[in-house]
Amino acid sequence: MRVLLLVDQLGGGGAERVVVDTATHLPSHCEVVVCATRAAGNFAYADELHESGVPLVRLYRSSRYDVEGLLRLRGLVAAYKPHVVHAHMFGSNVWARLLRLTARIPVVVCHEHTWSYDRRNKARIVVDRALSPLADAIIAVSEADRQKLIEVEGLPPNKVRVVYNGIDFARLDRRRPSHGGGAEWGPRQGEAVLLAVGKLQEQKGYPVLLRALALVLKQVPSTRLLIAGEGPLQSKLEMLAAELGVADKVSFLGFVRDVGSLLLAADVFVMASYFEGHPIALLEAMAAARPVVATSVGGVPEIVRQGETGLLVPPNDPHALAEAIVASVCDPALRRRLGLSAAEDVRRRFSIEGAIGRYVALYEELLSRRGGESAWG
């Protein structure tokens, strides 16, 4: 079975992590190629594909409407003859479906990695709804996202499948330094270290987190916040941290590939997002036995069991976020209990092997409807 994984870029986000882990874990009977369509962007994960011997093709498209780029993709499909095109993220999902109008592709799977599902974004809703007949299946990463795709976008329920993201626990564990690590990121002995991981963009709610930090510091002055991620809001967030008087307690680390080491240095993992699907960073933190404080949005309650494997708070509420952080920081027994329970639960439910098994089963089901791998002749 030949599989073409199509993605906008290979930067440090959760969707890109899913693509790389899928490419490197598909079973041996699957021949895989990854195609990144965008001309610019972070290609931080490209080295992992190279190290694993997975071919990477870059199309250098300048926009979603780059006709020449679409023609280059058509040429790739004609040469490679994939049985399955598995596209990820909105731009590549659009391209995969449009491609089907002019190219012969047995199966097209569109993987939606969440968005705000804001009805004001009418253009996206219209495009997804209009192109949905050109996809054989749409993967949602949580039950919450599936309901949004059906109710907000109007996609056919029988086409929308839920496949939870899976974590490569071996990769996560392998990257933890045995010496305990963390010093290179700035925490000093006696500090309570909070860690947030994610792109510096509106979705992640970093202004709320910084305001919560200001409240936390009034009760626990020894707290430090590490933020791993890059994005367009960095300068604004640095300015806000200065305005709040917490700049000396915040370290903006940029993109960090070795998240396992960071997790080992952290006392509490914090996620203040306004919306989420099935966040990889949260799964990794829980798998590393870090206690988590997260906003109860999207698919997060499908991961975190309140009071059992983590603490959930309402979105856009710095006071509630600060209260949960202080409760965790000040109670080592609570942190240990939540962390151990989280690790056991996540490692049981969200492995990369489980996710890959569901992808392959879906490919095979859809191919069987199209006449199997003989569909290319």
N, C-alpha and C positions, 0 to 999 in steps of 0.2 A: 504494500500500500504506500503510495507516494503522497506525502502531506506537505503542503505549502503553508507556513505560518506567516501571516501578513500583519505587520504592525507599523504604526507611524514612525517610531524611533525606538532606540534601545537605551533610554536614559534610566535614571534611578528610581522610577516609580513602581508601584505595585503591579500594574498591568504588564509592564516590561519584564518584571521578575517572573510573572506567570509564563510569559512567552519563552524565556530562556529555560526555565525549569521544565516546561513541556518539551521543548526541542531536545533537551539533554536526557530526558527520561522516557521518551516514547520507546516501546519495545522494538526489538531488532527487526521485526518484519515490517516496520514502518521506516521508509526512507524519507528524511525530512530536510527541507530547505527553509531558512528564515529570510524574509524579504522586508527590509525597512524602507518605507516610502519617502520620508521627508528628506529635504536637502540639508536642513540644519538641525541642531539639537544635540543633546547629550547622548553619547554612545558608550556609556560606562560599562555596559554588560557585554559588549562585543567580544572582549577578550575571553570570556567564559565560553562562548560559542566556538571560538578558534581553538581553545584548549581542548574542547570536547570533539573537535573534528566536524562540527556542524557548519555547512556552507552558509554564508551570509551574503545576500545581494542587496545593494543599495540603489534606489531608483532616483533619488535626488529630486523629488517633486517639489515644486515651488508653492503649490497651493492645492486645495481639494479639486480645483478646476483646471489643473495642469493636464491638458489633453495629451501632450507629448509624453508625459510621465505615464499616463494611462496606457498609451500605446506600447511603451517599454514593458509595462507589466504584462500586457497581452502577449508580447514576444516571449517573455519569461515563461508564461503558462504554456504557450505553444511548444516551447523547447523542452520543458520539464514534464509536461503532461501530468499534473497532480490529480490524484483521485479525490482529494479533499483540499479545499482552500479554507483554512481556519483563520478568519480575520479578527483583529482585536482593536478596539477603540473606534470612535465614530468615523474619523476620516477613512481609515482602512476598511471599515465595514461598508461605507458608501462605495468605495472603489471596488471591493469584491463583488458587490451586487451589480454595479454598472457593468463590470467586466463580463458578466454572464450574458449580457445582451449581444456581445460580439464574439465571445470565446466559448469553447466547449469545456465545461467544467462539470463533472458528475455530481459533486456535492459542495455546497457553500454553507459554512457555519459562521455566523456572526456572534462575536463574544462581546457583550456589553459589560464594561467595568465600572458602572455606575456614573451617574451625574445627578444634578439637583432635581431633575424632573419638574422643573419650574414651568408652569403653563405659559409664562411669558415668552419662553423660548420656542415660539411657534414654528419657526423655520425647521428646527431640528425634528420636532414632532411630525411635521408634514413630510419631511424627507424620509424618516424612518418608516412611517406608515405607508408611504407610496412605494418604497422599495422592498417592503417586507415579503411580497410574493417571490422575489428573486433569491431569497435565502431558504434553505431547507430546514434550518433550525436557528434559533437565537438562544444563546446561553446567558442566563442571568446568574450572578454570583451569590445571590441570597433570595430567600422567599420574598422579602420586602421589595427587592428590586423587580422580581417577577410580577408582583402585583402592580407596581408602578408602570412597567412596560405594557401591561394589559389595560389598566385603567386610564393612564394618562396618555400613552402613545397609541392606544387602540390596536395593539398587535394581537394576532390570533392566539388564544390561550394554548392551543394544541402545538404551536411552534416554539413556545418559550419554555426552555428546560432550565432547571437549577442544577448547577455544578459548583459546589463550594471550592474555593481556592485551597490548594494543598501546599504544605511546607516540606522542603527538603531538609529534614532534621539533621542528616549527616553533614550537610554543608554548614548549617548553623552551629552545630557542636564542634566541628572541625576548626572553626575560626575563633574559638575562645582561647585566649592565651592562658597557659597554666599558672602564670605568676600573678594573675588577678587583674592586671591591666588597668587602664583608665587614667593613669597619671598624666599621660601625654595630652589629655583633653582638659586639664585644668582643675579637677576637683582636688581639694585638699583634705587631709585627715580631719575627721570630725564633721565634715559637711554631709548633709542629706542631699543626695543627687537625684534630680528628676530628669527624665529623658523623654523627649518628643522626637519622632521620626516622621518625615514627610515633606513633600514639596512646599515651598514657601508661597502658597497661593491661598485665595479666599476660602476655599473649601475647608481648610485645616483649622480655622478658628484661632490662629496664633495670637491675635489681639486679645481675645478672651483669656487665653492662657497667660499672657503677660500681666493682665490685670489681676488674674487670680494669684500669680506669683507675688505681686505687691502685697496682697492680703496675707498670703502665707508667711512672708518675711516678717510681718508684725508679730507672729506667734513663734515662728521658727527661723530666727535670723541666720542660722547656719545653712540655709537651703541654697542650692545652686541648680540652675536649669541648663541642660545641654539640648541644643536643637540641631539635629542632623538633617540636612536637606538644603537644596538650593532652589531659587525661584525669583520671580519678579518683585516680590514684596520685601526682600531683605532690607533694603535701605529704609523703607517705611517702618518696618518692625524695629530696626535699630534705633530710629528716632523715637518711636513710642516707648521703647525700653528706657531711653534717656529721660523722656518726659515723666515717666512713672518713678524714676529714681532707682531702677533695678538693673541698669546696664552692666554694673560690675558683678552682677549675679547671673548673667546670661552669657553663654558661649555659643555663638553661631558657628557650627563646624563645617558647613558646606556639605557636599555629597560625601557620604562615608560608605564605602563598599563593605568594610568589615564590621557590620552591625553587631555580630556576635560579641566582639570585644567591648563595644559600647554598652551592650545590655549587661554584661558582667560588672561594669562599673556603676550601674544605676541601682538605686534603691527602689524607685517607683517609676513605672512607665505611664506617661500621661498623653491622652489624645482628646483634643477639644473640638473636633470637627463638627461642622454644621450638617454634613451628610457623608455617608460612607456606604459602600456595598458590603465587601467582605475583606477588610484591610489586612494586607500582608504583614505590615509592621506590627499590628496588634497581635496577630497570630504568632509571630516570631518572639515577641516579648513574653507572651504567655508560655510558649514552648520552652523558653529559657528560665522559667520559674520566677519571672518578675511579677510582682503585684501590679495590677493595672487600675488606673482611674480613667474612665472613658465616657464620652457623651452617649446617651441612649438614642442613637439615630440609625436609620436604615437597617442594615443587617447586623449591627453590633450586638443587639440582644440575642441574636442567634448564636453568637460566639460566647459572650460573657454572661454567666449566671450571677445575677445580683447577690452580693454578699457571700457567694460560694467560690467563684473563680475570679472575682474582681468587683469593683465598685462602679456603678453607673450613675450619671448625673444628667440633668436636662441640658440641652445645648444652649449656648449664649447666656450662661449664668455663671459669672466669675465667682460669686459668693459660694454657690453650691460646689463648684469645682475646687475652690480653695478649702472648703470644709472637708471634702473627701481626701484631698491631698494631705492635709494636716493629720487627719485620722490615721492615714497610712504611715506617714513619716514618724509619728509619735508612738506607734504601737508595733514593735518588732514581731510580736507573736502573731498579730493580724497579717503583717506582710508575709511572714513565713507560711501561714496557713493558706492565704490566697494564692501565693506563688506556687506552692506544691500542688494544690488542687488544680490550678490553671494548667500547669505543665502536663499533669496526668490526663486531663480532659482533652486538651488540644492535640496531644500526641496520639490519642485514641481516635479522634474524630476527623482530623484534618491533615492527613499525610499526603505527600505528593503522589505516592503510589495509588492511593484511593482516587485522587482526582484524575490521574492518567488513565486508570481503568475505566472511569466513566466517560472520558473523552473517546477512548478507543471503541467502547461499546456503542457510543452514539455514532461515530464514523461508520462502523460496520452495519448498524441498523439502517442508516440513511443510504449507504451504498447498496445494500440488498434491495432497496426499493427501486434503485436505478439500474439494476442488473448486475451489481457487483463490480469488481475491478475490471471486468471486461468492457465496462462502459466506454473506455478509450479505444476499444477495438484491438 
